């Protein structure tokens, strides 16, 4: 590891950046260095802007990805090297903002019914019933689940933005987790790696579980496991849960981020969903018989 890379990694940790943000920033700066075959601190502003244009035109990356690369470069020069004038300061205009596709409750039931095995099925149900990001799902440990009658919550440790938060633990999910623990007997990690129980489940594996179940269920809607988080927010809104609470449970910094789900919610939620809005799993229709 080069001294500059070590300095940047230390600065990312000191500024409280989440692990995935650290990895993304380090990777973005490393790719810049490889492109010019020079240390990034020796590059001019013109070279950096030309590289960002290269990412857009030649590599055809999404504007959000190019903006992240620009933020990583600014972090290097501003926070690590201490430059008062940044080589790249104007963020790119945001690309078209598209609403995510949402699975119906019937599709979610089919998805769970087509999961590979108990571990995969339980992980996918947790992602939906708790509204977790895939990294948060894989980082769950047994001690994060509080089953006390006056608590009933799951502690999400160091989610996006390096923030902890609490998410309500629905009774229907608790019943499933108790069955899962009795049969699988996890230790430490709720979902451990298949090859080594001392390691957490890899996010790539959780994604593969989702894609396999989606394809087996004949679902053609695009997206990965993060789609279950979108479904969580939308279905809670349809059941009458207030926007502020959903925003807190999702870990959004601004409630406006959560407000986009208002465009996805339908007014005709099932009656059972409104009577018990947090029991998302219990409100799903029974999966079809194979």
Secondary structure, 3 states (H helix, E strand, C coil): CCHHHHHHHHHHHHCCCCHHHHHHHHHHHHHHHHHHCCCHHHCCHHHHHHHHHHHHHCCCCCHHHHHHHHHHHHHHHHHHCCCCCCCCCCCCCCCCCCCCCCCCHHHHHHHHHCCCCHHHHHHHHHHHHHCCCHHHHHCCEHHHEECCCCCCEEEECCCCCCCCEEEECCHHHHHHHHHHHHHHCCCCECCECCCCCCCECCHHHHHHHHHHHHHHCCCCCCCCCHHHHHHHHHHHHHCCCCHHHHHHHHCCCCHHHHHHHHHCCCCCCCHHHHHCCCCCCCCCCCCCCC
